[in-house]
């Protein structure tokens, strides 16, 4: 076993444990930590972006639902008004028809 292969090693100094390693090992570890930190930051940004998109979609869904509900209410109101108008027209026609038939019976 060569001298370089014995690293990293640990030793106790006072109440602390100290890890002794080569510069290359420290650089490799720092590179891994830097990559992980970068990846974590990117994932945090991705989560923020996804939350923003989800909030936008929820708002759009809420507005669309209420617009659809209002449209449905408007159509229902128009149908009720139309039904009342048709009902009134039917009543007028029926009244005319009854009067006309009565007139024909009287004039016979």
C-alpha positions in Angstrom: 0.0 0.0 0.0 1.4 3.3 -1.1 1.5 6.4 1.0 -1.1 8.3 -1.1 -3.5 5.4 -0.9 -3.7 5.7 2.9 -5.6 9.0 2.6 -8.1 10.2 3.7 -7.4 9.6 7.3 -9.0 10.8 10.5 -7.3 11.9 13.6 -8.5 13.5 16.8 -7.2 16.9 17.8 -8.6 18.0 21.1 -12.4 17.4 20.9 -12.5 17.5 17.1 -12.0 14.9 14.5 -9.8 16.1 11.6 -9.8 14.5 8.2 -6.6 14.6 6.3 -6.8 14.1 2.5 -4.9 15.1 -0.6 -5.5 18.3 -2.4 -7.0 16.3 -5.4 -9.4 14.6 -3.0 -10.5 17.9 -1.5 -11.0 19.4 -5.0 -13.1 16.4 -6.0 -15.2 16.7 -2.9 -15.6 20.5 -3.4 -16.6 19.9 -7.1 -19.3 17.4 -6.0 -20.6 19.8 -3.4 -20.7 22.7 -5.9 -22.6 20.5 -8.4 -25.1 19.4 -5.8 -25.6 23.0 -4.6 -26.2 24.1 -8.2 -28.6 21.3 -8.7 -30.5 22.1 -5.5 -30.7 25.8 -6.5 -32.0 24.8 -10.0 -34.6 22.4 -8.4 -35.7 25.2 -6.1 -36.2 27.5 -9.1 -38.1 24.8 -10.9 -40.4 24.4 -7.9 -41.0 28.2 -7.9 -41.7 28.1 -11.6 -44.1 25.2 -11.2 -45.9 26.8 -8.3 -46.3 30.0 -10.4 -47.7 28.0 -13.3 -50.0 26.1 -11.0 -51.3 29.3 -9.5 -51.9 30.8 -12.9 -53.8 27.7 -14.0 -55.8 27.7 -10.8 -56.7 31.4 -11.4 -57.6 30.7 -15.0 -59.7 27.7 -14.0 -61.5 29.8 -11.3 -62.2 32.6 -13.8 -63.3 30.2 -16.5 -65.6 28.4 -14.1 -67.3 31.6 -13.0 -67.5 32.9 -16.6 -69.2 29.6 -17.6 -71.5 29.8 -14.6 -72.5 33.4 -15.5 -73.0 32.4 -19.1 -75.2 29.5 -18.0 -77.2 31.8 -15.7 -77.6 34.3 -18.5 -78.8 31.6 -20.9 -81.2 30.3 -18.3 -82.6 33.8 -17.8 -82.9 34.3 -21.5 -84.8 31.0 -21.8 -87.1 31.9 -19.0 -87.8 35.3 -20.7 -88.3 33.5 -24.0 -90.6 30.9 -22.4 -92.7 33.7 -20.8 -92.9 35.5 -24.1 -93.9 32.3 -25.9 -96.4 31.5 -23.2 -97.9 35.0 -23.5 -98.0 34.6 -27.3 -99.7 31.3 -26.9 -102.2 32.7 -24.4 -103.0 35.6 -26.8 -103.4 33.2 -29.7 -105.6 30.8 -27.6 -107.7 33.8 -26.5 -108.0 35.0 -30.1 -108.9 31.5 -31.2 -111.5 31.0 -28.5 -113.0 34.4 -29.3 -113.0 33.6 -33.1 -114.6 30.2 -32.6 -117.2 31.7 -30.2 -117.9 34.4 -32.8 -118.4 31.8 -35.5 -120.8 29.9 -33.3 -122.7 33.0 -32.5 -123.0 34.1 -36.1 -124.3 30.8 -37.3 
